[in-house]
């Protein structure tokens, strides 16, 4: 098992640097704060940005994450994985196939895939992915077209799937205890982190809550 893959297995707090919340000029600064606060995986999500922008920001973030031995994942652009030095890529249910993502990202790349139900989670777990996203649990402006699935199926998804599951969608520090009580072991937090007044402290509080699982 590679070091990055082991880090995925051990991770509890996954942060997404979403450029719809963060100005381009602040991308590195915010990522540094996320890392200082204990985020254990960083993903760059740059919807509707030119590929040149994704490349430039991705290269810079990959360096920051590598310095902290934190896996760096690129959203939607598996072909950029070897080019920018990312550890892997994340794809959605409606994106290109896992096989195509693997071809583009490379044989050693970490692949993650979103799932929106227990049935999708179990099917996705049979694919060539290292981890799954599961959600959105709550309504979220990040994914306005997806109906929230709630908390009821978290335990069942974990019972049926052995690969790491990262619950996602509207999770914030305030509702994190509820998500953990419902059976979540790992979470992705986006807007809660990126809109926090003190990103470092916010991440530390979330990490501490997750370490108690």
N, C-alpha and C positions, 0 to 999 in steps of 0.2 A: 504494500500500500504506500502511495506517495505521501510526502509530508503534507501537501495541500489537501489531499483526500482525507487524511487522518484529522486535519484541522476541521474539515467539514463535519466529520463524525462527532468531534468533541464540542462543536460550537453550540451555543444557546441563543446568542443575540446576533441577528443578521440585519445590517443596515443598508438602505438603498439611498445612494446619492442621486436624487431625481432632479434633473435640471428644470423641471417645471416649478420647483420650489426654490432653487438655488441659482443665483446669478453665475454666469460662466466664470467671472473673475474671482468668485468666492469658493469655487469647487474644491480646490486644494485645501484651503483653510478649514472649510467645514469637514472635509474628510479627515484632516489631522485631528480635529476635535472629536470626531466619532471614534477614531482609533485610540485617542487618549482616554476616552470614556469606557473603553472595553468592548467595542463592537468587534465581533470575531470573524465576520465575513462582510465584505463591502461589494455592492453591485452598483455599476453605473447604468442609470436609465436615462436615455436622452431621446425621447420620442420627438419626432418632427424636427430634429436638428440635422444639419448637413453631415455627411459621413466624415468630412474633413474635421469638423468640430469634435465628433465622437473620437476620432483617432487622436487628436491633440490632447484632449482631456484624459482619454483613456491611458495614454502613455504616462502622463504625469501621475495619475492615481495608481497605476500599476507599480510605479517606483515607490510611492509612499507605503503602499500595502506590503510590498516585498520587504521593505526595511523593518516592518513589524511582524513579519511572518504570518500575515493575514491573507487568506485567499481573496483574490480580486476577480469578480465575475462581470462580464459584459452582457447587457440585455439586448437580445434581438440580433446581434451581429456576430455569429460564430466565426465567420471568416476573419474577423479582426483579432481573434484570440492569439494566434502566433505572431501577428504583426505588431501588436501593442504590448505583448508580454503579459497578457491576462492569464489567469489560471483556468478559466473556463467561460461558459456562456449559459444563459438562462433563456428558455423558449416557452411560449404559451401553447395551449391546446390547438390554436388556430394558426400557428406559425408553421415553418417548415418541419419536416419529419425529424425525429431523433437521428435516424441514419444519415440524413443529409447534413444535419448539424455536426455530427461526428466527423463526417468527411471533411467539412470545412474547418472545424476547430482543431482537428488532429487527434491521434490515438490516445494521447495522455491527458487530454483536456477534461476538466470536470464539466458535466452537463447537468443542469437542473431543469425541471419542467413543472409548470403550473397544473394544478388539478382543482376542480370545483365541486366535487362530490366524492363520496366513498367509492362509487363505481369507477370514476376516472382515476382516483388514487390507486386503486388496486391494479387497474390496467397499466397505468404509467409505471408502477413499480416493477413491472415485468420488462420494461424497456431498458435501454442502455443509459440509465441516468444514475447519478450519485445521490441525488436528493430530490424531494418533491416540495413544491409549495402547495398549501391547502387553504382555500378561502375563495372569496373574501368572507371573513367571519362577520364583519359589520359593514354597513354602508361606508363607502370611501370615495372621495373625489378623484383619487388616483385611478379607480376602475369604475366609473359611473355607469357603465353598461352592464355590469355584472350584479346579479341579485345576491344579496348577502345570504350565506348558508347557515349562519348561526353557530352555536356551540355544541349542539346535540350530537353531532357525528364525529367529534374529535376523538373520543375514546375508541370508537369502532374503527376509524381509519388507522389508529396506532395499533390496534389489535391485529389488523389484517396485513399491515405493511411493515416490513422489517427495516427498510431504508429510512434515513433521517427525514422527518416531516417537519417543515417550517410553516407554522400557521401564519396567515397574513390577512390583511385587510381591516383597516380601521383600528388596529391595536395601538394603544397608547399606554403610558405609565398608569393612568387612572384605572383602566379596565384590565390591565395585565393580571392582577390577582384572580379575576374572574376567569380569564382565559386559561390560566394555569390550573385552577380548580376544576375546569372542564376536561383536563387531561393533556393539555399542550405541554410539550417538553422543550420546544424550540419555537422562536417567533421571529418574524420580520416586522420591523417598525420603520415607517417612512416619514409621514408628515409630523408625527409626534416628535421625532428627533430633529427634523429639519426646521421646524418652527419653534423649537424650544429657545427660551431666552438664554439658558446656559446649557449648551449641547453636551459638554463633558459631564456635568452633574446629572443630567437627564439620563444619559447612557449608563452611567455608573449605577443609578438607582434601578434601572431596568435589569441590568446585568446581575445585581445583587439579588433581585427577586427571583431570577431564573436559576441562580446557582443553588438555591435552596431546594430545587426539585429532586 
